Amino acid sequence: MNYADFFKAATEQAPYDYQCRLACGDDALLDNPETLTKGRECRSLLINIPTGLGKTAAVVLGCSNTTARSTSPFSRPSFAMPTFAPPFEPKIRDALLRPHHHAL
């Protein structure tokens, strides 16, 4: 399962290209599935994306994708959500608990 399939299974929407790059690396392109099969080092990145275009999903699912593909037993993401994020918590929980999430 590539990242686009994983993202769609979790959110029921196709990812944007920026979400693919955030999860799989700078060369990742939605219309080139071979570039969507690896993870990316979870590190601090600055993104400037308008409201409503999936930043929360990009970060949560991007790090989840990397963690699922990692061979390191110490690869555990932690998330710090801003105080206005609680309305998104059920969406995040539901996305991560969908059966397809574990199919990587």
C-alpha positions in Angstrom: 0.0 0.0 0.0 1.5 3.3 -1.0 0.9 6.6 0.9 -1.9 7.8 -1.3 -3.8 4.5 -0.6 -3.0 4.8 3.1 -4.2 8.4 3.3 -7.4 7.7 1.4 -8.1 4.7 3.6 -7.7 6.8 6.7 -9.5 10.0 5.5 -11.7 8.8 2.6 -10.1 11.6 0.5 -7.1 11.7 -1.8 -4.0 13.5 -0.4 -2.7 16.7 -1.9 0.9 16.7 -3.3 2.2 18.6 -0.3 0.9 15.9 2.0 2.7 13.3 -0.1 5.9 15.2 0.0 5.6 15.7 3.8 5.1 12.0 4.3 7.4 10.5 1.6 10.1 13.1 0.8 10.6 16.1 -1.4 10.5 14.0 -4.6 7.1 12.4 -3.9 4.3 13.1 -6.4 0.7 11.9 -6.3 0.8 11.0 -9.9 3.9 8.9 -9.6 3.0 6.0 -7.2 6.6 4.7 -7.0 7.6 7.8 -5.1 4.9 7.1 -2.4 6.3 3.9 -1.0 8.9 5.2 1.5 8.7 7.2 4.7 10.5 10.3 5.7 12.5 11.2 8.7 10.1 12.8 11.2 11.7 16.1 11.9 10.6 19.7 12.4 9.4 21.2 9.1 7.8 24.5 8.5 4.8 24.4 6.2 2.7 27.3 5.1 -0.7 25.9 4.0 -4.1 27.7 4.0 -6.8 26.8 6.5 -8.8 23.8 5.6 -6.3 22.0 3.3 -5.4 19.1 5.6 -2.4 20.2 7.7 -3.5 18.1 10.7 -4.0 15.0 8.5 -0.7 15.7 6.8 1.3 15.8 10.0 -0.5 12.9 11.8 -0.7 10.6 8.9 2.7 11.5 7.5 4.4 10.6 10.8 2.2 7.5 11.1 3.3 6.4 7.6 7.0 6.9 8.5 6.6 5.0 11.8 4.8 2.1 10.1 7.5 1.7 7.6 10.4 2.1 10.1 12.5 -0.8 11.2 13.6 1.0 14.3 11.8 -0.1 17.6 12.3 3.5 18.9 10.3 5.2 16.1 7.4 6.6 18.1 5.8 9.9 17.0 4.4 12.3 19.6 2.1 15.1 18.6 1.6 18.5 20.3 -1.7 19.9 19.1 -2.6 23.6 19.6 -5.4 24.5 22.0 -7.9 25.0 19.2 -7.3 21.4 17.8 -9.7 19.5 20.1 -12.5 19.6 17.5 -10.1 17.6 15.3 -9.3 14.9 17.9 -12.2 12.6 16.9 -11.2 12.8 13.2 -7.6 12.0 14.0 -8.6 9.1 16.3 -11.0 7.7 13.7 -8.4 8.0 10.9 -5.8 6.1 13.0 -8.2 3.4 14.1 -9.6 2.6 10.7 -8.9 -1.0 9.7 -6.8 0.0 6.7 -4.4 2.0 8.8 -2.8 -1.2 10.0 -2.5 -2.6 6.4 0.9 -0.9 5.7 
